[in-house]
Amino acid sequence: MTAETDVIIIGAGSSGLSAAKELTRLGHTITVIEGSHRIGGRAYSEEISPGVWFDLGCSYLHQGEINPFVPIADELGVVLGKDQADLFEIDKITLRRNGYPLNSEEIARHNRYKAGCNATIMAAAERGEDVAIANLVDLESEFAIPYTGGMASLNAQDIDQISTIDFASSGNGSNIPVLNGYGNLIAAWGADVPVSLNTRVERIDWSGSGVIVETPNGTIKGSTVLSTVSNGVLASGDILFSPTLPDWKTQTINNLPTGTMNKICVHFDADVFGEDGRGFCNTWNDDGNAAGIEASVMGLNTAVVFIGGRHAIWLEKQGQQAGHGFAVDRIADVFGSDIRKHVTRSIVTAWTSEPWTRGSYSSAQPGHGHQRVELARPIDERLFFAGEATIVGHQATCHGAYLSGIRAAQEIATTLA
């Protein structure tokens, strides 16, 4: 493979695909290469049972009021759970401790604690204090376990690793589930973009006037390159740059690590939840085991267990069976041990060891909440960067990656003009 093109786009996830569409609209030639065997990146759906889909990566249309994939889904005829978009609102989440539901007074105390923690974080961010969230919250509280577990799942890092500024900049809004998979939605939307799959980038040479991208399948020459790969991949050194990236860019990559949020989907041969059981539940034991559980809001006989941070990495290293056992135990904490005899199969994600991402999504380290803007900054008007880690307000989301691809495409078009 030897080609010359205006823009070489590395990665066919949401950001790479949106950039490809925008650059084509603006009249530029593109070459899109993807190391994996499929498009979609961290948007990926698998069938756990005939006609029942599980999203291993992004699974909700976050910020549904402004999410560009909502009208795209409507146009493609994709079924969305718009009436279930409030499943994460505090009064919709059920709470169970040591297998028992909290009473009304305990729920009130829990909600006051959670709201107080978040208010303290936001106040610190408004004062410009970019410190670890762990420095601001009461870790001696009886509700510290579910709070820290929930934050690890939300941010893919533990609270001693999360910047207040970065957390406070995240956008809010509804969270719309997708019946047949967010990954399938992205695959359908991006199907018209020509992509060279199974084309792993080994080296990017930007020592000359343009760029040269080397792959096992051949060499590609272009005027510019747009990297949409995760910071986990960039930090790993899997892609060599010649000359090496400047120190400021390397430091930015390292200060925005790609953390881990894993999910375990368990399928049942019967409805083990009941009409009142559907929704989202936070469950924890005083021994430290905590998880979020989505008992299928779309009417399917599945439950998805969420864990993040160091616990997710540790459990991933124990293997698939350990993840399955943990998930079934947590679901049984909520719905009773009888659910065990209805389990058919499970899918356990392993994003830390996923070679094409090396993690789930980014979270700025304390003191580095400003680094997303720096990550997005191009180098020498030839190396451009996009992806969820490069955007503020929509970070760690599929639509954030989409928006970053549009932004990068327009920057490149201006440069080429």
C-alpha positions in Angstrom: 0.0 0.0 0.0 1.6 3.3 -1.2 -0.7 6.3 -1.5 -0.8 10.0 -1.4 -3.7 11.9 0.2 -4.5 15.1 1.9 -5.3 13.5 5.3 -4.4 10.2 6.8 -6.9 9.4 9.5 -5.7 6.8 12.1 -8.6 5.1 13.8 -12.2 4.4 12.6 -14.0 5.1 15.8 -16.6 7.9 16.2 -14.0 10.7 15.9 -12.2 9.2 12.9 -15.4 8.5 11.1 -16.9 12.0 11.7 -13.6 13.6 10.6 -13.6 11.5 7.4 -17.2 12.6 6.6 -16.5 16.2 7.3 -13.2 16.3 5.3 -14.9 14.6 2.4 -17.7 17.2 2.5 -15.1 19.9 2.5 -13.5 18.5 -0.7 -10.4 16.9 0.7 -9.0 13.4 0.0 -8.7 11.0 2.9 -7.3 7.6 3.7 -8.7 6.0 6.9 -6.8 3.1 8.5 -7.9 1.0 11.4 -5.8 -1.6 13.3 -8.8 -3.6 14.3 -11.1 -5.9 12.2 -14.0 -3.5 12.5 -15.1 0.1 12.7 -16.6 1.8 15.8 -13.7 1.8 18.3 -15.0 1.8 21.8 -18.6 1.6 20.5 -19.0 -2.1 20.0 -22.1 -4.4 20.3 -22.1 -8.1 20.7 -25.2 -10.5 20.6 -25.4 -12.2 24.0 -28.6 -14.1 22.9 -30.4 -14.1 19.6 -31.7 -10.6 19.0 -30.4 -9.4 22.4 -27.4 -7.0 22.1 -24.9 -5.9 24.7 -22.7 -2.8 24.4 -19.2 -3.6 25.6 -18.2 0.0 25.4 -20.4 3.2 25.3 -24.0 2.2 25.8 -26.0 5.4 26.4 -26.6 8.5 24.4 -25.3 10.8 27.1 -26.4 14.5 27.1 -29.4 13.3 25.0 -30.8 16.8 24.6 -27.8 17.8 22.4 -26.3 14.4 21.4 -25.9 14.4 17.6 -26.4 10.6 17.5 -30.0 11.1 18.6 -31.2 12.5 15.3 -28.8 10.2 13.4 -30.5 7.2 15.2 -33.9 8.6 14.4 -32.9 8.9 10.7 -31.6 5.4 10.6 -34.7 4.0 12.3 -32.7 2.9 15.4 -35.0 2.2 18.4 -34.0 4.5 21.4 -35.3 4.3 24.9 -36.1 8.0 25.2 -38.7 7.3 27.9 -36.0 5.7 30.0 -33.5 8.5 29.7 -33.8 9.4 33.4 -32.6 6.1 34.8 -29.6 7.7 36.5 -31.5 10.5 38.3 -30.9 10.2 42.0 -34.6 9.5 42.9 -34.7 6.7 40.2 -31.7 4.7 41.5 -32.4 2.0 44.1 -30.0 1.4 46.9 -29.1 -1.9 48.6 -26.5 -2.5 51.4 -25.4 -6.0 52.4 -28.3 -7.4 50.3 -31.0 -5.3 52.0 -32.8 -2.2 50.6 -32.2 1.1 52.4 -35.2 2.5 54.3 -36.4 6.0 53.6 -34.3 7.6 56.3 -31.1 5.9 55.1 -31.9 6.9 51.5 -32.2 10.5 52.6 -28.9 10.3 54.4 -27.2 8.7 51.4 -28.6 11.3 49.0 -27.5 14.2 51.2 -24.0 12.7 51.4 -23.7 12.3 47.7 -25.1 15.7 46.9 -22.8 17.3 49.5 -19.7 15.6 48.0 -20.6 16.8 44.5 -21.3 20.3 45.7 -17.9 20.4 47.5 -16.2 19.3 44.3 -17.9 21.9 42.2 -17.2 24.6 44.6 -13.5 23.7 44.7 -13.4 23.7 40.9 -15.0 27.1 40.8 -12.3 28.4 43.0 -9.7 27.0 40.6 -8.5 24.3 43.0 -7.4 21.4 40.8 -6.9 18.7 43.4 -7.7 15.1 43.8 -11.4 14.5 44.6 -10.3 12.2 47.5 -9.0 15.3 49.3 -12.4 16.8 49.4 -14.9 14.1 50.4 -15.5 12.4 53.8 -14.2 8.9 53.3 -15.3 7.9 56.8 -18.9 8.2 55.9 -21.1 5.1 56.0 -21.8 5.8 52.3 -18.3 6.3 51.2 -18.1 2.8 49.6 -21.0 3.3 47.1 -19.9 6.8 46.4 -16.2 5.9 45.6 -17.3 2.9 43.6 -19.7 4.9 41.6 -17.1 7.6 40.9 -14.7 4.9 39.7 -17.2 3.6 37.3 -18.2 7.1 36.1 -14.6 8.3 35.6 -12.7 5.0 35.0 -10.3 6.1 37.7 -10.4 6.1 41.5 -11.1 9.4 43.3 -7.4 9.9 44.3 -6.7 10.0 40.5 -9.4 12.4 39.4 -9.0 16.1 38.8 -11.7 18.3 40.3 -11.5 20.7 37.3 -11.9 17.9 34.8 -14.8 16.3 36.7 -16.6 19.6 37.1 -16.3 20.3 33.4 -18.2 17.2 32.4 -21.6 17.9 30.8 -24.9 16.8 32.2 -28.2 15.7 30.6 -30.3 12.7 29.9 -28.9 9.2 29.1 -30.8 7.5 26.4 -30.3 3.7 26.0 -30.2 2.1 22.6 -32.2 -1.1 22.1 -30.0 -2.9 19.6 -26.7 -1.5 20.6 -24.8 1.9 20.4 -22.0 0.0 18.6 -24.4 -1.2 15.9 -25.7 2.4 15.6 -22.1 3.7 15.0 -21.4 0.8 12.6 -24.5 1.6 10.5 -23.8 5.4 10.5 -20.1 4.9 9.5 -20.7 2.2 6.9 -20.3 4.6 4.0 -16.8 5.6 5.0 -14.0 3.6 3.1 -11.7 2.1 5.8 -8.7 -0.1 5.5 -9.2 -2.6 8.3 -6.5 -4.7 10.0 -4.0 -2.0 9.2 -1.9 -1.3 12.3 0.2 1.8 12.4 3.8 1.2 13.3 5.5 4.5 12.6 4.6 8.1 11.7 7.4 10.0 10.0 6.9 13.8 10.1 10.5 14.7 9.5 9.8 16.0 6.0 7.4 18.4 4.5 4.4 16.0 4.7 3.8 12.8 6.7 4.6 9.2 6.0 2.6 6.5 7.9 4.2 3.0 7.9 2.0 -0.1 8.4 2.6 -3.9 7.8 0.5 -3.5 4.7 2.6 -0.7 3.2 3.4 3.0 3.4 0.9 5.9 3.1 2.0 9.4 2.2 -0.1 12.4 3.0 0.0 16.1 3.7 -1.3 15.7 7.2 -2.2 13.0 9.7 -5.1 12.9 12.2 -4.6 10.6 15.1 -7.8 9.5 16.8 -6.3 6.6 18.8 -6.7 6.6 22.6 -4.2 8.1 25.0 -3.7 4.5 26.2 -2.3 3.6 22.8 -0.3 6.8 22.5 1.3 6.4 26.0 2.2 2.7 25.3 4.6 3.5 22.6 2.9 1.1 20.1 3.1 3.9 17.5 6.6 5.3 17.0 6.9 9.0 15.9 9.9 10.2 14.0 11.0 12.7 15.2 9.6 11.9 18.7 6.7 14.0 19.9 7.7 17.2 21.8 7.8 16.9 25.6 4.7 19.1 26.1 2.6 16.7 24.0 4.0 13.6 25.7 3.4 15.1 29.2 -0.2 15.9 28.1 -0.8 12.3 27.0 0.6 10.9 30.3 -1.5 13.3 32.4 -4.7 12.3 30.7 -4.5 8.5 31.2 -7.0 6.1 29.7 -8.6 4.5 32.7 -10.7 1.3 33.0 -14.5 0.8 33.4 -15.5 -2.8 32.8 -19.0 -4.2 32.4 -20.3 -7.7 32.8 -23.6 -8.5 31.0 -25.5 -11.5 32.3 -28.4 -13.1 30.4 -31.2 -15.0 32.0 -33.7 -17.5 30.5 -36.6 -15.7 32.3 -37.6 -12.3 33.6 -35.9 -12.4 37.1 -36.4 -8.7 37.7 -40.2 -8.1 37.6 -41.7 -4.8 36.4 -40.6 -3.0 39.6 -37.1 -4.4 39.3 -36.1 -2.7 36.1 -33.8 0.3 36.3 -30.5 1.1 37.9 -29.3 0.0 41.3 -26.3 0.7 43.4 -25.4 -2.2 45.6 -22.6 -2.6 48.1 -21.4 -4.7 51.0 -19.5 -3.4 54.0 -16.5 -5.6 52.9 -16.0 -3.1 50.0 -17.7 -4.9 47.1 -19.7 -2.3 45.3 -21.2 -2.2 41.8 -23.8 -0.5 39.7 -26.4 -2.7 38.1 -28.7 -1.9 35.2 -31.6 -4.4 35.2 -32.5 -4.0 31.6 -34.6 -0.9 31.1 -35.4 -1.9 27.6 -37.3 -5.0 28.6 -34.7 -7.6 28.0 -33.7 -10.5 30.3 -30.2 -9.1 30.9 -28.4 -7.2 33.7 -25.2 -5.2 33.3 -22.8 -4.8 36.2 -20.5 -1.8 36.2 -17.1 -1.5 38.0 -14.2 0.9 37.5 -10.8 2.0 38.5 -8.3 -0.3 40.3 -11.0 -2.8 41.3 -12.0 -3.2 37.6 -8.3 -3.7 36.6 -7.8 -6.3 39.4 -10.9 -8.2 38.6 -10.0 -8.2 34.9 -6.6 -9.8 35.7 -8.4 -12.6 37.6 -10.0 -13.8 34.4 -13.4 -14.1 32.8 -14.8 -16.6 35.3 -14.0 -14.3 38.2 -15.8 -11.4 36.5 -18.8 -13.6 35.8 -18.9 -14.8 39.5 -18.6 -11.2 40.8 -21.5 -10.1 38.6 -23.8 -12.9 39.4 -23.1 -12.4 43.2 -24.0 -8.7 42.9 -27.2 -9.4 40.9 -28.1 -12.0 43.5 -27.6 -9.3 46.3 -30.4 -7.4 44.6 -32.8 -9.9 43.2 -32.1 -13.0 45.4 -30.2 -16.2 44.9 -32.9 -17.8 42.8 -31.6 -15.8 39.8 -28.6 -18.1 39.7 -30.5 -21.0 38.2 -31.7 -18.8 35.3 -28.3 -17.7 34.2 -27.6 -18.7 30.6 -24.3 -16.9 29.7 -22.3 -13.7 30.3 -20.0 -11.4 28.4 -17.1 -9.9 30.5 -15.2 -6.9 29.1 -11.5 -6.5 29.5 -10.7 -2.9 28.3 -7.3 -2.7 30.1 -5.9 -5.4 27.9 -7.7 -4.4 24.7 -4.8 -3.8 22.4 -6.5 -1.1 20.3 -7.5 1.1 23.2 -5.6 0.0 26.3 -8.4 1.2 28.5 -11.9 2.6 28.4 -11.7 6.4 28.4 -9.7 9.3 29.7 -9.7 11.1 33.0 -7.3 14.0 33.9 -5.0 13.5 36.8 -5.2 16.0 39.7 -3.6 19.3 38.7 -4.0 18.6 35.0 -7.6 19.5 34.3 -6.5 21.9 31.6 -4.7 19.3 29.5 -7.5 18.3 27.1 -7.1 21.6 25.3 -3.3 20.9 25.0 -4.0 17.4 23.7 -6.1 18.8 20.9 -3.4 21.3 19.9 -1.8 20.3 16.6 2.0 20.0 16.0 3.7 21.8 13.1 0.4 22.0 11.2 0.8 18.4 10.2 0.0 16.2 13.2 -3.6 16.7 14.4 -5.4 15.0 17.3 -9.0 14.1 18.0 -10.9 11.7 20.2 -12.9 11.9 23.5 -9.8 12.9 25.4 -9.4 16.1 23.4 -12.7 17.7 24.2 -14.0 19.6 27.2 -17.6 19.2 28.3 -18.2 16.0 26.4 -15.2 14.0 27.4 -15.4 10.2 27.9 -18.4 10.0 25.5 -18.9 8.7 22.0 -20.6 11.9 20.9 -17.7 13.9 22.4 -15.4 11.9 20.1 -17.7 12.7 17.2 -17.6 16.4 17.9 -13.8 16.3 18.2 -13.5 14.8 14.8 -15.6 17.6 13.3 -13.4 20.2 15.1 -10.1 18.5 13.9 -11.4 18.2 10.3 -12.2 21.9 10.2 -8.8 22.8 11.6 -7.1 20.6 9.0 -9.2 22.1 6.2 -8.1 25.6 7.3 -4.5 24.5 7.3 -4.6 22.9 3.9 -6.3 25.9 2.4 
